[in-house]
Amino acid sequence: MSPPWLRRAALLGLALTLLPVHLACAEPAGSEFTERADVREFAREISARNGLNEADVLAGLAQVDLQDSIIQAMQRPAESKPWHQYRPIFMNEKRIADGAVFMREHAAYLAELEKQYGVPAEVLVAIVGVETGYGRNVGKYDVLDALATLAFEYPPRAPFFRKELEQFFLLAREENVPLASVKGSYAGAMGMPQFMPSSYRQWAVDGDVDGKRNLWTSTDDVLASVANYFVQHGWQRGASVTVPVQLPESLLDSPEKLDAMLNRGRDLTAKTTLGELRALGVSVPISQGAENLPTMLMALQYEDSVRYVVGLPNFYVITRYNHSAHYAMAVWELAQAIRLRAKA
């Protein structure tokens, strides 16, 4: 039997699907927002480009409530914390225990997905665990508000969020997603796996083969979609993800040289290769991979020490889900903990 929280989510999903399919879920309301020239131009552009009804788009935008709290949340992401503060957010007893329960409940389907896609079951579970606590917290913001606020009130990333807002209108048309009723993150991510609208449209999969891609209440769709996302971004079946390493004194005594080699935060372009690290005296104990294999050398700051880890191409794939080395490390560590607990 499904747990109570999942049954409640299913009822919510049913309620959402019963709402009118029409893009604008209410009659146009007077709104200063839709009187802005940049907003009206946006409505004209996406309507012409995608065959949308401009009046419907404007009616949808008239429901937007611009929120300062969304911009404030964007300016203080958890990933900016040092590792020893960020790690406990996700590596805690409840998330590990809940993940083990989730993994056991869906073991048969996870095994099918692992065979089909090559992504370990525990990684799929960890993604859902990190993103929404296994579906318990899919976000409190109206996705329409979040995307519009960031598209028109947050210049540093306005182009990105205008594209996502456009994608949201298209998703509403294609998947019968009600524009004004969808809850998500402050960045507009949706459902159990927190897909952005463009990711939903491009990578979501109908795992339970019911003719719909439902990332809110269909666990099969959610897990298959995450697996597909990873494969489409280059996941290598059976390959390693990270390797802990000890740095030689010669490198530790050259701080400028070491600093130039390190990947930090959202700087995720590989700066070294496996061969280059080995030539510098770094022992990277993996059997697979040519000497030109791209590698990411990372320093994880604990309270009383620094530990070094080499991220391999599959680690980089995890960062495609959220462009943060801390995020990818949290997912990978949680995955290992869930796997061990589920076997206990």
C-alpha positions as a Markdown table, in Angstrom:
| # | Residue | x | y | z |
|---|---|---|---|---|
| 1 | Met | 0.0 | 0.0 | 0.0 |
| 2 | Ser | 1.3 | 3.5 | -0.8 |
| 3 | Pro | 2.4 | 5.6 | 2.1 |
| 4 | Pro | -0.1 | 8.4 | 3.1 |
| 5 | Trp | 2.1 | 11.2 | 1.7 |
| 6 | Leu | 2.1 | 9.5 | -1.7 |
| 7 | Arg | -1.7 | 9.0 | -1.6 |
| 8 | Arg | -2.1 | 12.7 | -0.8 |
| 9 | Ala | 0.2 | 13.6 | -3.7 |
| 10 | Ala | -1.9 | 11.3 | -6.0 |
| 11 | Leu | -5.1 | 13.1 | -5.0 |
| 12 | Leu | -3.4 | 16.5 | -5.7 |
| 13 | Gly | -2.3 | 15.2 | -9.1 |
| 14 | Leu | -5.8 | 14.0 | -10.0 |
| 15 | Ala | -7.2 | 17.4 | -9.0 |
| 16 | Leu | -4.7 | 19.2 | -11.2 |
| 17 | Thr | -5.6 | 17.0 | -14.2 |
| 18 | Leu | -9.2 | 17.9 | -13.8 |
| 19 | Leu | -8.5 | 21.6 | -14.2 |
| 20 | Pro | -9.2 | 23.2 | -17.6 |
| 21 | Val | -6.6 | 22.4 | -20.2 |
| 22 | His | -6.8 | 25.8 | -21.7 |
| 23 | Leu | -3.5 | 27.7 | -21.2 |
| 24 | Ala | -5.2 | 30.5 | -19.3 |
| 25 | Cys | -7.0 | 29.0 | -16.3 |
| 26 | Ala | -8.9 | 32.2 | -15.5 |
| 27 | Glu | -10.2 | 35.2 | -17.3 |
| 28 | Pro | -7.6 | 37.9 | -17.8 |
| 29 | Ala | -7.2 | 40.1 | -14.7 |
| 30 | Gly | -6.0 | 43.6 | -14.7 |
| 31 | Ser | -2.3 | 43.5 | -14.2 |
| 32 | Glu | 0.5 | 46.1 | -14.4 |
| 33 | Phe | 2.8 | 43.3 | -15.2 |
| 34 | Thr | 1.2 | 42.6 | -18.6 |
| 35 | Glu | 1.2 | 46.3 | -19.4 |
| 36 | Arg | 5.0 | 46.3 | -19.4 |
| 37 | Ala | 6.5 | 46.5 | -22.9 |
| 38 | Asp | 9.0 | 43.7 | -22.3 |
| 39 | Val | 6.3 | 41.4 | -21.1 |
| 40 | Arg | 4.0 | 42.1 | -24.1 |
| 41 | Glu | 6.9 | 41.6 | -26.5 |
| 42 | Phe | 7.7 | 38.3 | -24.8 |
| 43 | Ala | 4.1 | 37.2 | -25.3 |
| 44 | Arg | 4.1 | 38.2 | -28.9 |
| 45 | Glu | 7.4 | 36.4 | -29.6 |
| 46 | Ile | 6.5 | 33.1 | -28.0 |
| 47 | Ser | 3.1 | 33.1 | -29.5 |
| 48 | Ala | 4.4 | 33.7 | -33.0 |
| 49 | Arg | 7.2 | 31.2 | -32.6 |
| 50 | Asn | 5.1 | 28.4 | -31.2 |
| 51 | Gly | 1.6 | 28.9 | -32.5 |
| 52 | Leu | 0.2 | 29.9 | -29.2 |
| 53 | Asn | -2.8 | 32.3 | -28.8 |
| 54 | Glu | -1.3 | 35.6 | -27.7 |
| 55 | Ala | -4.4 | 36.5 | -25.7 |
| 56 | Asp | -4.1 | 33.3 | -23.8 |
| 57 | Val | -0.5 | 33.9 | -23.0 |
| 58 | Leu | -1.2 | 37.4 | -21.7 |
| 59 | Ala | -4.1 | 36.0 | -19.7 |
| 60 | Gly | -1.7 | 33.5 | -18.1 |
| 61 | Leu | 0.9 | 36.2 | -17.4 |
| 62 | Ala | -1.8 | 38.4 | -15.9 |
| 63 | Gln | -1.9 | 35.9 | -13.0 |
| 64 | Val | 1.8 | 36.4 | -12.1 |
| 65 | Asp | 2.7 | 37.5 | -8.7 |
| 66 | Leu | 6.2 | 38.9 | -8.7 |
| 67 | Gln | 8.0 | 37.9 | -5.5 |
| 68 | Asp | 11.1 | 39.3 | -3.9 |
| 69 | Ser | 11.5 | 36.1 | -1.9 |
| 70 | Ile | 12.2 | 34.2 | -5.1 |
| 71 | Ile | 15.1 | 36.6 | -6.0 |
| 72 | Gln | 16.4 | 36.4 | -2.4 |
| 73 | Ala | 16.4 | 32.6 | -2.6 |
| 74 | Met | 18.4 | 32.7 | -5.9 |
| 75 | Gln | 21.0 | 34.9 | -4.2 |
| 76 | Arg | 21.7 | 32.5 | -1.3 |
| 77 | Pro | 21.8 | 28.9 | -2.7 |
| 78 | Ala | 22.8 | 26.1 | -0.4 |
| 79 | Glu | 25.6 | 25.1 | -2.7 |
| 80 | Ser | 27.5 | 28.2 | -1.7 |
| 81 | Lys | 28.1 | 26.7 | 1.8 |
| 82 | Pro | 31.4 | 25.0 | 2.6 |
| 83 | Trp | 31.2 | 21.2 | 2.2 |
| 84 | His | 31.1 | 20.5 | 5.9 |
| 85 | Gln | 28.0 | 22.6 | 6.2 |
| 86 | Tyr | 26.4 | 21.5 | 2.9 |
| 87 | Arg | 26.9 | 17.8 | 3.4 |
| 88 | Pro | 24.7 | 17.3 | 6.5 |
| 89 | Ile | 21.7 | 18.8 | 4.6 |
| 90 | Phe | 21.4 | 15.6 | 2.7 |
| 91 | Met | 23.7 | 13.1 | 4.4 |
| 92 | Asn | 21.5 | 12.5 | 7.5 |
| 93 | Glu | 19.8 | 9.5 | 9.1 |
| 94 | Lys | 16.3 | 10.3 | 8.0 |
| 95 | Arg | 17.2 | 10.8 | 4.3 |
| 96 | Ile | 19.3 | 7.6 | 4.3 |
| 97 | Ala | 16.6 | 5.5 | 6.1 |
| 98 | Asp | 13.8 | 6.9 | 3.9 |
| 99 | Gly | 15.9 | 6.2 | 0.8 |
| 100 | Ala | 16.5 | 2.6 | 1.8 |
| 101 | Val | 12.7 | 2.2 | 2.3 |
| 102 | Phe | 12.0 | 3.8 | -1.1 |
| 103 | Met | 14.6 | 1.6 | -2.8 |
| 104 | Arg | 13.2 | -1.6 | -1.3 |
| 105 | Glu | 9.6 | -0.6 | -2.3 |
| 106 | His | 10.6 | 0.0 | -5.9 |
| 107 | Ala | 13.3 | -2.7 | -6.2 |
| 108 | Ala | 11.8 | -4.6 | -9.1 |
| 109 | Tyr | 11.3 | -1.5 | -11.3 |
| 110 | Leu | 14.7 | -0.1 | -10.3 |
| 111 | Ala | 16.3 | -3.3 | -11.4 |
| 112 | Glu | 14.6 | -3.0 | -14.8 |
| 113 | Leu | 15.7 | 0.5 | -15.2 |
| 114 | Glu | 19.3 | -0.3 | -14.2 |
| 115 | Lys | 19.4 | -3.1 | -16.8 |
| 116 | Gln | 17.9 | -0.8 | -19.5 |
| 117 | Tyr | 19.8 | 2.4 | -18.8 |
| 118 | Gly | 22.9 | 1.3 | -16.9 |
| 119 | Val | 22.4 | 3.9 | -14.1 |
| 120 | Pro | 22.7 | 2.3 | -10.7 |
| 121 | Ala | 19.4 | 2.2 | -8.8 |
| 122 | Glu | 20.8 | 3.9 | -5.8 |
| 123 | Val | 21.8 | 6.9 | -7.9 |
| 124 | Leu | 18.2 | 7.3 | -9.2 |
| 125 | Val | 16.9 | 7.1 | -5.6 |
| 126 | Ala | 19.4 | 9.6 | -4.3 |
| 127 | Ile | 18.4 | 12.1 | -6.9 |
| 128 | Val | 14.8 | 12.0 | -5.8 |
| 129 | Gly | 15.9 | 12.0 | -2.2 |
| 130 | Val | 18.1 | 15.1 | -2.6 |
| 131 | Glu | 15.6 | 17.0 | -4.8 |
| 132 | Thr | 12.3 | 16.4 | -2.9 |
| 133 | Gly | 12.9 | 14.0 | 0.0 |
| 134 | Tyr | 11.4 | 11.2 | -2.1 |
| 135 | Gly | 8.5 | 13.3 | -3.2 |
| 136 | Arg | 7.4 | 14.8 | 0.1 |
| 137 | Asn | 8.5 | 18.4 | -0.7 |
| 138 | Val | 8.0 | 19.3 | -4.3 |
| 139 | Gly | 8.2 | 23.1 | -3.6 |
| 140 | Lys | 6.0 | 25.8 | -2.2 |
| 141 | Tyr | 6.2 | 28.4 | -5.0 |
| 142 | Asp | 3.8 | 28.8 | -8.0 |
| 143 | Val | 6.0 | 27.8 | -10.9 |
| 144 | Leu | 4.5 | 30.5 | -13.0 |
| 145 | Asp | 5.4 | 33.1 | -10.4 |
| 146 | Ala | 8.9 | 31.8 | -10.0 |
| 147 | Leu | 9.8 | 31.7 | -13.7 |
| 148 | Ala | 8.2 | 35.1 | -14.5 |
| 149 | Thr | 9.9 | 36.7 | -11.5 |
| 150 | Leu | 13.3 | 35.4 | -12.6 |
| 151 | Ala | 12.7 | 36.1 | -16.3 |
| 152 | Phe | 11.8 | 39.8 | -15.8 |
| 153 | Glu | 13.2 | 40.8 | -12.4 |
| 154 | Tyr | 16.6 | 38.9 | -12.2 |
| 155 | Pro | 18.9 | 40.3 | -14.9 |
| 156 | Pro | 21.8 | 37.9 | -14.2 |
| 157 | Arg | 19.9 | 35.0 | -15.5 |
| 158 | Ala | 16.9 | 36.6 | -17.3 |
| 159 | Pro | 17.6 | 35.0 | -20.7 |
| 160 | Phe | 17.7 | 31.5 | -19.2 |
| 161 | Phe | 14.5 | 32.0 | -17.3 |
| 162 | Arg | 12.6 | 33.6 | -20.2 |
| 163 | Lys | 13.4 | 30.4 | -22.2 |
| 164 | Glu | 12.1 | 28.3 | -19.4 |
| 165 | Leu | 9.0 | 30.4 | -19.1 |
| 166 | Glu | 8.4 | 29.9 | -22.8 |
| 167 | Gln | 8.9 | 26.1 | -22.3 |
| 168 | Phe | 6.4 | 26.2 | -19.4 |
| 169 | Phe | 3.7 | 27.5 | -21.7 |
| 170 | Leu | 4.5 | 24.8 | -24.2 |
| 171 | Leu | 4.5 | 22.1 | -21.5 |
| 172 | Ala | 1.1 | 23.4 | -20.4 |
| 173 | Arg | -0.2 | 22.9 | -23.9 |
| 174 | Glu | 1.4 | 19.5 | -24.5 |
| 175 | Glu | 1.0 | 17.7 | -21.1 |
| 176 | Asn | -2.2 | 19.4 | -19.8 |
| 177 | Val | -0.3 | 21.0 | -17.0 |
| 178 | Pro | -2.4 | 23.8 | -15.5 |
| 179 | Leu | -0.3 | 27.0 | -15.6 |
| 180 | Ala | -1.4 | 28.7 | -12.5 |
| 181 | Ser | -1.8 | 25.7 | -10.2 |
| 182 | Val | 1.7 | 24.0 | -10.4 |
| 183 | Lys | 3.9 | 24.2 | -7.3 |
| 184 | Gly | 7.7 | 23.9 | -7.5 |
| 185 | Ser | 11.0 | 25.3 | -6.4 |
| 186 | Tyr | 12.0 | 29.0 | -6.3 |
| 187 | Ala | 13.7 | 28.3 | -9.6 |
| 188 | Gly | 10.7 | 26.8 | -11.2 |
| 189 | Ala | 11.7 | 23.1 | -11.0 |
| 190 | Met | 8.8 | 20.7 | -10.9 |
| 191 | Gly | 7.7 | 17.3 | -9.6 |
| 192 | Met | 9.5 | 14.6 | -7.6 |
| 193 | Pro | 12.7 | 14.9 | -9.7 |
| 194 | Gln | 12.5 | 18.7 | -10.0 |
| 195 | Phe | 12.7 | 19.0 | -13.7 |
| 196 | Met | 12.8 | 22.4 | -15.3 |
| 197 | Pro | 10.2 | 22.9 | -18.0 |
| 198 | Ser | 12.7 | 22.4 | -20.8 |
| 199 | Ser | 14.0 | 19.2 | -19.2 |
| 200 | Tyr | 10.5 | 17.9 | -18.7 |
| 201 | Arg | 9.7 | 18.4 | -22.4 |
| 202 | Gln | 12.9 | 16.9 | -23.6 |
| 203 | Trp | 13.9 | 14.2 | -21.2 |
| 204 | Ala | 10.8 | 13.0 | -19.3 |
| 205 | Val | 9.7 | 9.4 | -20.0 |
| 206 | Asp | 6.3 | 7.6 | -19.8 |
| 207 | Gly | 7.7 | 4.8 | -17.6 |
| 208 | Asp | 4.4 | 3.3 | -16.6 |
| 209 | Val | 3.2 | 3.4 | -20.3 |
| 210 | Asp | -0.1 | 5.1 | -19.5 |
| 211 | Gly | 0.2 | 7.7 | -22.3 |
| 212 | Lys | 1.3 | 10.5 | -19.9 |
| 213 | Arg | 4.5 | 11.7 | -18.5 |
| 214 | Asn | 3.6 | 12.5 | -14.9 |
| 215 | Leu | 6.5 | 13.6 | -12.8 |
| 216 | Trp | 4.3 | 14.4 | -9.8 |
| 217 | Thr | 2.7 | 11.2 | -8.8 |
| 218 | Ser | 4.0 | 8.4 | -11.1 |
| 219 | Thr | 7.1 | 7.0 | -9.5 |
| 220 | Asp | 7.7 | 4.9 | -12.6 |
| 221 | Asp | 7.7 | 8.0 | -14.8 |
| 222 | Val | 9.9 | 9.8 | -12.3 |
| 223 | Leu | 12.6 | 7.2 | -12.0 |
| 224 | Ala | 12.6 | 6.4 | -15.8 |
| 225 | Ser | 12.9 | 10.1 | -16.6 |
| 226 | Val | 15.9 | 10.6 | -14.3 |
| 227 | Ala | 17.6 | 7.5 | -15.8 |
| 228 | Asn | 17.0 | 8.8 | -19.3 |
| 229 | Tyr | 18.3 | 12.3 | -18.3 |
| 230 | Phe | 21.6 | 10.7 | -17.1 |
| 231 | Val | 22.0 | 8.6 | -20.2 |
| 232 | Gln | 21.3 | 11.5 | -22.6 |
| 233 | His | 23.9 | 13.5 | -20.8 |
| 234 | Gly | 26.6 | 10.8 | -21.2 |
| 235 | Trp | 26.4 | 8.3 | -18.3 |
| 236 | Gln | 28.8 | 5.5 | -18.8 |
| 237 | Arg | 27.5 | 2.1 | -17.7 |
| 238 | Gly | 29.7 | 0.5 | -15.1 |
| 239 | Ala | 32.2 | 3.3 | -14.9 |
| 240 | Ser | 33.4 | 4.9 | -11.7 |
| 241 | Val | 32.1 | 8.2 | -10.4 |
| 242 | Thr | 34.7 | 9.5 | -7.9 |
| 243 | Val | 38.0 | 8.3 | -6.4 |
| 244 | Pro | 39.5 | 9.7 | -3.2 |
| 245 | Val | 43.2 | 10.5 | -3.6 |
| 246 | Gln | 46.2 | 11.6 | -1.6 |
| 247 | Leu | 48.2 | 14.4 | -3.1 |
| 248 | Pro | 52.0 | 14.3 | -3.0 |
| 249 | Glu | 53.9 | 16.8 | -0.9 |
| 250 | Ser | 55.4 | 18.3 | -4.0 |
| 251 | Leu | 51.9 | 19.4 | -5.1 |
| 252 | Leu | 50.7 | 20.5 | -1.6 |
| 253 | Asp | 53.8 | 22.6 | -1.4 |
| 254 | Ser | 52.9 | 24.5 | -4.6 |
| 255 | Pro | 49.6 | 26.2 | -3.6 |
| 256 | Glu | 49.4 | 28.3 | -6.8 |
| 257 | Lys | 49.8 | 25.3 | -9.0 |
| 258 | Leu | 47.4 | 23.3 | -7.0 |
| 259 | Asp | 44.8 | 26.1 | -7.0 |
| 260 | Ala | 44.9 | 26.3 | -10.7 |
| 261 | Met | 44.1 | 22.6 | -11.0 |
| 262 | Leu | 41.1 | 22.5 | -8.6 |
| 263 | Asn | 37.5 | 22.5 | -9.6 |
| 264 | Arg | 35.4 | 24.6 | -7.1 |
| 265 | Gly | 31.7 | 25.4 | -6.8 |
| 266 | Arg | 30.2 | 25.8 | -10.3 |
| 267 | Asp | 33.5 | 25.7 | -12.1 |
| 268 | Leu | 33.0 | 22.3 | -13.6 |
| 269 | Thr | 35.2 | 22.2 | -16.6 |
| 270 | Ala | 37.8 | 19.4 | -16.2 |
| 271 | Lys | 41.2 | 21.0 | -15.7 |
| 272 | Thr | 43.3 | 17.9 | -15.7 |
| 273 | Thr | 43.4 | 14.4 | -17.3 |
| 274 | Leu | 44.1 | 11.1 | -15.7 |
| 275 | Gly | 47.5 | 11.0 | -17.2 |
| 276 | Glu | 48.4 | 14.5 | -16.0 |
| 277 | Leu | 47.4 | 13.7 | -12.5 |
| 278 | Arg | 49.5 | 10.5 | -12.5 |
| 279 | Ala | 52.5 | 12.4 | -14.0 |
| 280 | Leu | 52.3 | 14.8 | -11.0 |
| 281 | Gly | 52.4 | 11.9 | -8.6 |
| 282 | Val | 48.7 | 11.6 | -7.8 |
| 283 | Ser | 47.7 | 7.9 | -7.5 |
| 284 | Val | 44.3 | 7.4 | -9.1 |
| 285 | Pro | 43.4 | 3.8 | -8.6 |
| 286 | Ile | 41.0 | 3.0 | -11.4 |
| 287 | Ser | 41.5 | 0.4 | -14.1 |
| 288 | Gln | 39.3 | 1.9 | -16.8 |
| 289 | Gly | 39.9 | 5.0 | -18.7 |
| 290 | Ala | 42.7 | 6.2 | -21.1 |
| 291 | Glu | 45.4 | 8.6 | -20.0 |
| 292 | Asn | 43.4 | 11.5 | -21.6 |
| 293 | Leu | 40.3 | 10.8 | -19.5 |
| 294 | Pro | 39.0 | 14.2 | -18.3 |
| 295 | Thr | 39.2 | 14.5 | -14.5 |
| 296 | Met | 38.1 | 17.0 | -11.9 |
| 297 | Leu | 40.3 | 17.5 | -8.8 |
| 298 | Met | 38.2 | 18.7 | -5.9 |
| 299 | Ala | 39.1 | 19.8 | -2.3 |
| 300 | Leu | 36.4 | 19.0 | 0.2 |
| 301 | Gln | 36.6 | 21.3 | 3.2 |
| 302 | Tyr | 35.7 | 19.4 | 6.4 |
| 303 | Glu | 35.8 | 21.2 | 9.8 |
| 304 | Asp | 39.2 | 19.9 | 10.7 |
| 305 | Ser | 40.7 | 18.8 | 7.4 |
| 306 | Val | 40.7 | 19.0 | 3.6 |
| 307 | Arg | 40.2 | 15.8 | 1.6 |
| 308 | Tyr | 40.8 | 15.5 | -2.1 |
| 309 | Val | 38.6 | 13.6 | -4.6 |
| 310 | Val | 38.9 | 13.1 | -8.3 |
| 311 | Gly | 35.6 | 13.3 | -10.2 |
| 312 | Leu | 35.4 | 11.2 | -13.4 |
| 313 | Pro | 33.1 | 11.6 | -16.4 |
| 314 | Asn | 30.1 | 10.1 | -14.6 |
| 315 | Phe | 30.5 | 12.6 | -11.8 |
| 316 | Tyr | 30.3 | 15.3 | -14.4 |
| 317 | Val | 27.1 | 13.8 | -15.6 |
| 318 | Ile | 25.6 | 14.2 | -12.1 |
| 319 | Thr | 26.5 | 17.9 | -12.3 |
| 320 | Arg | 24.4 | 18.3 | -15.4 |
| 321 | Tyr | 21.4 | 17.8 | -13.1 |
| 322 | Asn | 22.5 | 20.7 | -10.9 |
| 323 | His | 25.6 | 22.6 | -11.9 |
| 324 | Ser | 27.4 | 22.2 | -8.6 |
| 325 | Ala | 30.2 | 19.9 | -7.4 |
| 326 | His | 28.8 | 19.9 | -3.9 |
| 327 | Tyr | 25.5 | 18.8 | -5.2 |
| 328 | Ala | 27.0 | 15.9 | -7.2 |
| 329 | Met | 29.1 | 14.8 | -4.2 |
| 330 | Ala | 26.0 | 14.8 | -2.0 |
| 331 | Val | 24.1 | 12.7 | -4.5 |
| 332 | Trp | 26.9 | 10.2 | -4.8 |
| 333 | Glu | 27.5 | 9.9 | -1.1 |
| 334 | Leu | 23.8 | 9.5 | -0.4 |
| 335 | Ala | 23.5 | 6.9 | -3.1 |
| 336 | Gln | 26.3 | 4.8 | -1.5 |
| 337 | Ala | 24.7 | 5.1 | 2.0 |
| 338 | Ile | 21.3 | 4.1 | 0.7 |
| 339 | Arg | 22.7 | 1.1 | -1.2 |
| 340 | Leu | 24.4 | -0.2 | 2.0 |
| 341 | Arg | 21.3 | 0.5 | 4.2 |
| 342 | Ala | 18.9 | -1.2 | 1.7 |
| 343 | Lys | 21.0 | -4.3 | 1.9 |
| 344 | Ala | 21.2 | -4.4 | 5.7 |
